[in-house]
Amino acid sequence: MTPAPPASGDRPKTRLRRLRIAQPRSLRSRQVWAASLGLIAFLALAGFALDHAFQNVALSGLRERLHSYALAYANSDFARDGSVIPPWDPPDPRFRRPGSGLYAQIVLETSRWESDSAQGPRLPRGPMLAAGVRELDGPLPMMRISGGQGMVYRYGYGLALSREDGSEDIPYTVYILEDASTLARQVATFRAALWGYLGGAGAVLLLLQTVVLRWSLRPLRDVIDELKRVQAGTAAGMSEAHPRELEPLTESINAFIQSERESLERQRNTMADLAHSLKTPLAVLRTRLDSDGDEAGLREEVDAQVRRMNDLVSYQLARAARSGHALYAAPIEIEPYAEQIVVGLEKVYAARGVLCEFEIAPEARFHGELGDLQELLGNLLENAFKWARARVLLTVTEVAPSAGRRSGLRIVVEDDGPGIAEEKIARVLQRGVRGDERVQGHGIGLAIVQDIIRAYRGQLHVSRSAERGGARFEVELPGGA
């Protein structure tokens, strides 16, 4: 039974798989193959062009040489009976040696003269040419003196001899014939030298380009070796000793490695914070269970501690979900989200009459996740509203970029509250520490701000506001690639 042909949908996959297997997997192999094929094609074209040019030059040289011989025999004398009296000394000794390969013929209307070298071979006979006509024919067949077949080039020069008595001129044609093997040997010698030199040059160039490609691809091998060391844990990241073209790649790899490490560190911190936060409610519950209190009190205590633990878990999970940032996020306009946050805060603190002013540059953009921007602005502005007497100022400007990078961002939040003493700044920024225990809060808002700023490799500066008199929080986020 004949098996059914494969489905049409399977054929493209097989073809693609074959093509993928046929392709070299190494970049160096691809470069070597491409450069080698290009070099071979170039040398072949150059060789054919030079060979063709040499043949044209050789034919031109043959024409000039045969023409010079024809001029020597054009000065021959003629007897009264019309016979030819050739030059005593021929222009080349081969004209006297039978079958030498160089022959001369003088064709008249009624007769023909041939040099001594033409005695024996059977040469092609040419027609009379008009005066002044020059022709190069060939290769033409001939019979050598040995009886073998051969080929000759024939050069004809048409002339006319003027009579002294003024009667009609005597037309005649000088033919010079040369064995075609002479030119063939010259071409063969040239071709042997040409292809020998081109082959040698090609081998040297192939070796040189292999060395050059190996040298030029060495930075990629260095990157691979460094990646292997990073994977093995023997290196913390990619070094900076790489060519300019590979710097974006190594910087992106380092950014990815750093982002992953920071994400792992944040997850560990989140789990540690969650475990530490749940430790106290669990201890309270254990103590309550071990005591002999009434059931109603126990139920109330359990309910309170469960709500507390639920709030702690929800907060830590939400915080973990919004940790980190995308490396290549779309730019976000800042003013609309700042307005949303400020509107809510002004309602919360409406009894105190706190107002917020904006000085936001129109071109300022946040390159990151929207949740990070909202947390950053929300915690800074809430902290300012909490301590301000009446006014809060939000200033957002761009930071001038370095060469080849996008602009950074500077966010400044100032209030007219009591401010923070310089010696207390480091303590206030610690996790879980509040500036004043009498003010409601958990002391983690500024810690969240610091975590976000660290995730974006920015800096936080806390000082006293020269304009408002209260605290001044300045966040500077660097530009990216």
N, C-alpha and C positions, 0 to 999 in steps of 0.2 A: 504493500500500500504506500502510495507516494505521500511523504509528509507535507503538511500544509506549510505554505511560505510564511515567514515571520510577518507579524503585523507591521503596517507601514510606520507606526509610531516608534517601533524599536530600531529602525534603520538609521535615523539621524543620530541616535545615541551611540550606536556602534561606530559610525563614521567619525563622530566627534572624539570617541575614545581612541580610535586609531590615529587620528591627527594629533591628539594630545601626547600619545606615546612617541610619535615620530619626532616631536619637537624636542630639542635639547633642553634639559632642565637647568643647566648651568648658564649663568650670564656670560661667563668667560667663554664657554663653548659657542654661545650664540655670536659673541663679538668676533671670535676667531674665525668662525665659519663665514660670517658676513664679510669681514675684512679680507679673508682669503679669496672668496669668490669674486669680490670686487677687484682685488689686486690681479688675480688671474685673468679676469675679463679685460682689465686695462692693459696688461702686458700683451695679451693676445691681439687686441686691437692695435696697440702700438707696433707690435711685430709685423702684422699684416700691412700697416700703413708704411712702415720703413721698407719692407720688402717690395711693395709696389713702387715706392719712390725710387729705390735703387734700380729696379728694372727700367723705369723711365730714364733715369740718368745713364744706365748702361747702354740703352738703345740710342740715346742722344750722343753718347761718346762714340758708339759704333758708327753712327751716321757721319759724325765729324771726321773720324779716322778714314772711313771709306771715301769720303769726299776729298780728303787731302791726297789719297792715292789716285782718285779719278783726275784731279788737277795735274798730277805728274804725267799721266798718260794722255791728258788732253793736249800736251805740248809735243806730241809725236809728229814726225814729218811724214810726208806722203811722196811716193815716187811718181814719175810721169805716167806710169801705167795705173796709178791709183792705189797701189799697194801701200801698206802701212810700214813706216820705219820707226819702231818703238825706241824709247830712250835707251842709251847704252847701259847706264846704271839704273836698274829699277829702284823704286822708292823703298823696297823691302826685299831682302835676299830670298824670301820664300816664293817670290814670283818666278824664280829660276829652278825651284826644286819641284819636280812632278809630284802631284798629290799632296802638296804641303798644306792645303787647307785655305790658301789665299790665292785667288785667281783674278786675271784681268782679261777683258774682252773688248775689242773695238769693232763695232758693227757698222758696215757701209751698206750702200744700197745694193751693191753687187757682190760684196765679199765680206769676210769676217776674219779678224785676227785674234788669236788667243795666246796668252803667255805660256812659257814653258811649263809652269805648274799645272796648266790645264790639260797637258798631254797625258792621257790615261783616264782620268775621271770623265764621267758623262755629266755635263753641266746643263742646267736649263738655259734655253736660248731666249733672249729678250728681244722685243720689237724695237724699231727705230723710234726715238723720242724727238720731239720738236726741240729746236734750239732753246736753251735756257731751262728746260724742264729737268727737275730732279725727283727721283723716286727711290724709296727704300721698300723693297718687298721681302717677304719671307716670314718664317722659314719656308723654303721651297725644297722639294725632293731632288736628290741627285744620286748618282752612282759613284761610289768611291773607287779608287784605283785598285783596291783589293777585291772589288766586286760587291761589297756590302752597301746597304742603303744608308743614306745620310741626308742631312738637311743643310741648306746654306741660306745666308742673307744676301740679297742682291741689291746693289746701289747703282742706279742708272743716271747718267748725266748727258743730256742732249746738247750737241755742239754743231757748229757750221764753220767750214774752212773757206775763207774768201780767196778767189782766184786772182792772180796778178793781172790777167788780161781783162778783168772786170766782168767776166762772164758769170753765169749762175754759180752760187756758193755750193760747196760740197758738204752735205749734211752727214754727220756721223754721231754715234753714241758710244760713250765709254761705260762699260759695266765692270764693277769691282765686286767680286763674290768672296765671302768668307764663311768658313765652316761654322754652323750654328753651335757646335759643341764648345767653341771658345767662349761665347757669351754664356752658355749654359754652365760651364765650369766656373766662371766668375760669379754667377748668381748662386750656384751651389756653395761656393766658398763663403760668400757673404752670408748666406742663410745659415750655414753651420756656425759661423762666428756670431751672427745676430742672435739665434736662438740659444746658443751656448751662454752668451753674456746675459741675455734676458732671463734665462733659467737660473743662472747663478745669482743675478740681482734679485729675482723673485724669491729664491730660497733665503737669501740674506734678509730681504724685507719681511718675509713671513716670520723668520726667527726674531727679527727686531720688533715686529708688531706684537708677537706673542709676549716678548719681554715687556714691551710698553703697556700692553693690556694687563699683564699680571701686576705691573707696578701701579697702574692707574686704578685697578680694582682692589688694591691692597687695603685702602680705607674701609671698603665694605667688609672684607674679611676681619679687619680689626673690630668693626661694629659687631659682627657675628660672635667673635671671641669674647667681647665684653658682655654681650647678652648671655652667653653661656656662663660666664662668671657670675653674672647677676642671678641667673636661674639656680646656679649651684650655691649661692649665698656667700661667695668669696668677695663680691664687690657690692657696694651699696647702690651704685647707679652708673650711668654712662659718663665717661670723662669728657672734657672739653677739647681734647687734642684731636679734632677731626676737621676735614676740609670744610670750607664755607658752604658748599652745596649740601653737605650732610648735617649741618647744624640744626635746621628745622626738625629733621628726623630724630636726632639724639635728644634735642630739647623736648620734643613731644614724648619720647620714651621716658625721659626723666620725669616729666610732668605726670605721666600716667603712673609711673612707679610711686612717685611721691603721693599722688592722689589716692592710690590703693593703700599705701601705708597709713596715710592720715585717716582714711575711711576705716581701716582695721582698728587704728588707735581709738577713733571715736566710738566704734562699736564696743570696744573693751571698756572705755570710760562710761558708756551708757549702761552696760551691764553692771559695772562696779557701782555706779551711782544708784541704779535701781536696787541692787542688793543691799547697799548701805541704807537706802531710804526705807526699804521694807523691814530692815532689821529691828527698828524701834517698834513699829506697830505689832510685829509678830511677838516681840518680847512682852509687850503690854498684854496681848491676848493670852500668852502662856501664863503670865503672872495672874491674870484675872481668872483663868480656868483653874489654877491651883488654889485660888482663894475660896472662901466659903460664903461669897456674896450671894444675894438673892438673884433669882432668875431674871427679873425685870431689869435690874441693873446690869447683869451680864449681857442680856440681849441689846440693851442700849449701847453698851461699850463695844460689843462686837459690831453693831451696825455702824458706829462712828469710825472704828478702825478699818472696817471693810471699805467704807466710802473713801477714807484717806488713802488706803492702798490702791483703790481703783483710780483715784485722781493721780497718784504718783505713777502708776503704770501707764495711764493715758498720756500723761505729760512726757514721760521718757520715750514712749513709742513715737509720739508725734515729733519729738525732738530728733530722734534717730532717723525718722523718715525724711526730715528736711535737712539733714546733715550733708555736707559736701556740695559740690557744684559741678556743673558740666564744663568740660574744658573749652568747648566751642559753642557757647550759648549765643542766641540772638540778642542784640542790644535791646534794652528795655528803657522806655521813657520814664523818668522818675516822678515828675510833678503830679500826674493823676493819682498815683498810689500814695504819695505823700499827703495829698489833699484828703483822701479817704481816711487815712490814719488820724490826721489832725482833727477832722470833723468829729470823729468818735471821741477823741480825747477831750476836746473842748466841751462836749456834752457831759462827760464824766466829771470834769473839773469846772463845770459851769458855776457852781456855788462860789468858787474862788475867783472867777472872772479872768482866768488865764487865757491869753490869746497868742497865736503863733504867726510869725511873719516868714515869708519865703523870699529867698534870693537865689533862684535856681537858673543856671545858664541854660538857654534853650537847646544847645547842642549836647548837653551832658547826657550820657547814657550809661546804664549799668549792664555790664556784660556778665551775666550769670543767671541763676535761677530766681524766679519771681518770689518764691517763698523766702529765700535768703534776704532779698531786698526788703520785704515786708518785716521780717524779724529784725533786721538791722535798724531800719527807720523806726519801727514800732517800739523797740526797747529803748533806743536813745531818746526818742521824743517823750515816751512815757516817763522815763527818769527825769527829763527836764521839766515836764508838767508837774511831776510830783514835788519838785523842790522849788519851782519858780514862784515868785510873788505875783507877777502879772504878765510878763512877756517872755516869749521863747522865739529864738531866731534860728531858722534852718537855712544854711548856705550850701549850695552844691555847685562845684565848678569842675572843669576838666583839668587834668594834669598834662603838661606838654609831653608828647610821646618822644621816645628815642627813635633812632633810625630804624625803619622797617617794622615798627610796632604800632599798635593802636594806642589811642589816648587812655590815660589813667583817669581816676575819679577821686575827688576830695569832697567829703561830707563833713560839715561842721554844724554842731548843735550847741547853742548857747542859751543860758537862762539868766535871770536876774535874782536868783536865790542866794543863799549864804555861801555857796561855793564849797570846794573841798580843799582842806589844808594840804600843802605839798607833802607833808610827812605821812598823811593818811591815804594818799592816792594808791600806793601799792596794796594796802590792806583792803581798800574798798573794791579793788578789781579782783580779789580772791573769790573763789566759788563759795557761795553760801554766806558771805559777809555783807551786812547792811551798813550803810553810812550812819544810820540812826535807828536803834532798836525800837524807838517809839513810832517810827513810820512803818505802815503796813507793807509787807513784801516778803519775798523769800531769799533775796540776795543772790539770785541766779541770772537776772536779766543782763547785767554787764558781762557775766561769764559766757552767756550765749553769744553776745556781741563779739567777744574776743575769739570764741571758737569759729564764728563765721569769718572774721577778719583773717585769722590764721589759715583758714581753708583757702582764702583767696590771696594768701601771701602778702597781706597788707599790714598796716601799722596803725596803732591807736595811741593818740597823744591826749593826755588829760592835763588841763591847766586852768588858770583863772581867766575869765573873759574880760578883756580890756574895755569892751564896749558896753556889756551888760552888767559886769561886776560879779556874776555868779560863775558856775562851772562852764567849762568849754571842752567839749569832746570833739576831737578832730580825727576822722578816719581817712586814711589815704590808701587807695587800692591801685596797684601798679597796672600798667597797660599790658596787653598780651601780644602774641605774635600776629 
